[in-house]
Amino acid sequence: MNFEETFAQLRTLGTEPTRKTYQRHGSGPNTFGVSFAQYAALKKQFVGRGKDKNHAHQVAKQLWDTQNIDAQSLATMLADPQQLTETQAEAWARDVHYHALADLLAGLIAQTPIAQAKLAQWTTEPGEMRQRLGYTLLSRLALDDKALPDAYFDKWLPPLEAGISQAPNRAKEAMNTALISIGSRSPLLRDLVEQAAGRIGVVVIDHGDTNCQTFDIREYLGRVWDRKAKQAAKK
């Protein structure tokens, strides 16, 4: 499939209920309303064993340039992390105004060699979506990069604790998630995160006209570690 065929598919696959849901969450008007299940089906046509990574990456760039939320969301799933340059990552980051798209882009960048540099940069810059990108990157690294030592994440706890209450709304949400992700890595980090959560107190996030709720850090970590214990017992 080429870009034109893919974009036409996205237009066809969109539904009005899903479009309204995305808009209620802050996507803006330029969206078809394609479900994540449909994204996954389209992704299989481009990504996987025997697929042309160069072609997928070129289609991803064309999709992103449409500024359509569905096309940009799919672009983050088709782009090759090894071909994503810092210039391209910056250009895409500047386009993001929707927190769900920020999370998808952060998931892509987390797989690149520039992940740690972008994390350090974006978490210190003004702007709700820049910070959202940065702290979601921190979450992705905490969850997925097993090579990083606990000390790497330990150093992020003081700035998270100090800044979360005053952070912009969607950045605050990403910081809350980052604390949970860090606390999920090891018993030591869990203990440190739970101590920080006690000092932070209740985190208030405005989820708008949605049914989303704010995760309580200590409660959520309790569920994470209960699940880990059950999984370990089965082995």
C-alpha positions in Angstrom: 0.0 0.0 0.0 1.1 3.5 -0.7 0.3 6.7 1.1 -2.7 7.6 -1.0 -4.3 4.2 -0.5 -3.5 4.2 3.3 -5.0 7.7 3.8 -8.1 6.7 1.8 -8.5 3.6 4.1 -8.2 5.7 7.2 -11.0 8.0 5.9 -13.2 4.9 5.2 -12.5 3.2 8.5 -13.4 6.2 10.7 -16.7 6.2 12.5 -18.7 9.1 14.0 -18.9 7.7 17.5 -15.1 7.2 17.7 -14.5 10.6 16.1 -16.7 12.2 18.8 -14.8 10.3 21.5 -11.4 11.5 20.3 -12.7 15.1 20.1 -14.1 14.9 23.6 -10.6 13.9 24.7 -9.1 16.9 22.9 -8.1 15.7 19.4 -9.5 18.7 17.6 -11.6 18.5 14.5 -9.1 17.0 12.0 -9.8 13.3 12.8 -11.7 10.5 11.1 -12.3 8.5 14.2 -10.3 5.3 13.4 -10.1 2.7 16.2 -6.9 1.3 17.6 -7.9 -2.1 16.4 -8.0 -0.7 12.9 -4.6 1.0 13.3 -3.2 -2.4 14.3 -4.6 -4.1 11.2 -3.2 -1.4 9.0 0.2 -1.6 10.7 0.5 -5.3 9.8 0.5 -4.4 6.2 3.7 -2.3 6.7 5.6 -3.6 9.7 6.9 -7.1 10.4 9.2 -9.8 9.1 9.9 -9.3 5.4 8.3 -5.8 5.2 10.2 -2.9 3.7 11.1 -0.5 6.6 12.1 2.2 4.2 8.8 2.2 2.5 6.9 2.2 5.8 9.0 5.1 7.1 8.3 7.2 4.0 4.6 6.5 4.2 4.7 7.5 7.9 6.3 10.8 7.0 3.6 11.5 4.4 0.8 10.5 6.8 2.2 12.8 9.5 2.3 15.8 7.1 -1.5 15.6 6.6 -1.9 16.9 10.2 -4.9 14.5 10.5 -4.9 12.9 14.0 -5.6 9.4 12.7 -2.9 9.6 10.0 -0.4 10.9 12.6 -1.3 8.2 15.1 -0.7 5.5 12.5 2.5 7.3 11.4 4.0 6.7 14.9 3.3 3.0 14.4 4.8 2.7 10.9 7.9 4.9 11.4 11.3 3.1 11.8 12.9 4.2 15.1 16.3 3.7 13.6 15.5 6.1 10.8 13.9 8.8 12.9 16.3 11.7 13.1 16.4 14.3 15.8 15.3 16.9 13.3 12.2 14.8 12.4 11.5 14.0 16.0 11.6 17.8 16.8 9.4 18.6 13.8 6.8 16.1 14.8 6.9 17.1 18.5 6.1 20.7 17.5 3.0 19.6 15.7 1.5 17.8 18.8 -1.4 19.4 20.5 -3.3 16.3 21.6 -2.1 14.3 24.7 -2.9 10.9 23.2 -0.8 11.6 20.1 2.0 12.8 22.4 2.0 9.4 24.1 2.1 7.6 20.8 5.0 9.7 19.6 6.9 9.2 22.9 6.5 5.5 22.5 8.2 5.7 19.1 11.0 8.0 20.3 11.6 5.7 23.3 12.9 3.1 20.8 15.5 5.5 19.3 19.1 6.4 20.3 17.9 10.0 21.1 15.4 9.0 23.7 17.4 10.0 26.8 18.5 13.3 25.3 14.9 14.2 24.3 13.7 13.2 27.8 16.2 15.6 29.4 15.3 18.4 27.0 11.6 18.2 26.9 11.0 17.8 30.7 12.7 21.2 31.2 11.0 23.1 28.5 7.8 25.2 28.9 4.7 24.0 27.2 2.2 21.3 28.3 2.7 19.0 25.3 6.5 19.3 25.4 6.5 18.2 29.0 3.9 15.5 28.3 6.2 14.1 25.7 9.2 14.2 28.1 7.5 12.5 31.0 5.8 9.9 28.8 9.3 9.1 27.5 10.4 8.6 31.1 7.5 6.2 31.6 8.3 4.2 28.5 12.0 3.9 29.4 11.1 2.8 33.0 8.8 0.1 31.6 10.7 -1.1 28.6 14.5 -0.4 29.0 15.8 -3.2 31.2 19.4 -2.1 30.6 19.1 1.1 32.5 20.0 0.9 36.2 17.7 1.9 39.1 19.9 4.9 39.8 18.9 6.4 36.4 15.3 6.6 37.6 16.1 7.4 41.2 17.5 10.7 40.1 14.1 11.7 38.5 12.1 11.3 41.7 13.1 14.7 43.4 12.1 16.8 40.3 8.9 14.8 39.9 8.0 15.3 43.5 8.8 19.0 43.5 7.1 19.8 40.2 4.0 17.7 39.8 1.6 19.9 41.8 2.4 23.0 39.7 2.8 21.3 36.3 0.3 21.9 33.4 -2.6 19.5 33.5 -1.6 16.9 30.8 2.1 17.1 31.9 1.0 16.5 35.5 -0.9 13.4 34.3 2.2 12.1 32.6 4.3 12.8 35.7 1.8 10.8 37.8 2.1 7.9 35.3 5.9 8.2 35.3 6.0 7.8 39.1 3.9 4.6 38.7 6.1 3.3 35.9 9.3 3.9 37.9 7.8 2.3 41.0 7.0 -0.8 38.9 10.6 -1.5 38.1 12.0 -2.8 41.4 11.1 -3.2 45.1 13.6 -0.4 46.0 12.1 2.0 43.5 8.6 1.1 44.6 9.5 2.0 48.2 11.0 5.3 47.1 8.1 6.2 44.9 5.6 5.4 47.6 7.4 7.6 50.0 7.4 10.4 47.5 3.6 9.8 46.8 3.0 10.2 50.5 4.6 13.6 50.5 2.9 14.7 47.3 -0.6 13.9 48.5 -3.6 13.9 46.2 -2.8 14.6 42.5 -5.7 16.5 40.9 -6.0 16.2 37.1 -8.8 17.6 34.9 -9.9 14.9 32.5 -12.5 17.0 30.8 -15.8 15.6 29.6 -14.6 12.0 29.9 -14.9 9.0 32.2 -11.1 8.9 32.8 -9.9 8.9 36.4 -6.6 9.8 38.0 -4.6 6.8 39.2 -3.6 6.8 42.9 0.1 6.0 42.8 0.3 3.8 45.9 -3.0 2.0 45.2 -1.9 1.3 41.6 1.5 0.1 42.6 -0.1 -2.3 45.0 -2.0 -3.9 42.1 1.1 -4.0 40.0 3.2 -5.8 42.6 0.3 -8.1 43.6 0.2 -9.2 39.9 4.0 -9.6 39.8 3.8 -11.9 42.9 1.1 -14.0 41.3 3.0 -14.4 38.1 6.2 -15.4 40.0 4.2 -18.0 42.0 3.1 -19.7 38.8 6.7 -20.2 37.6 
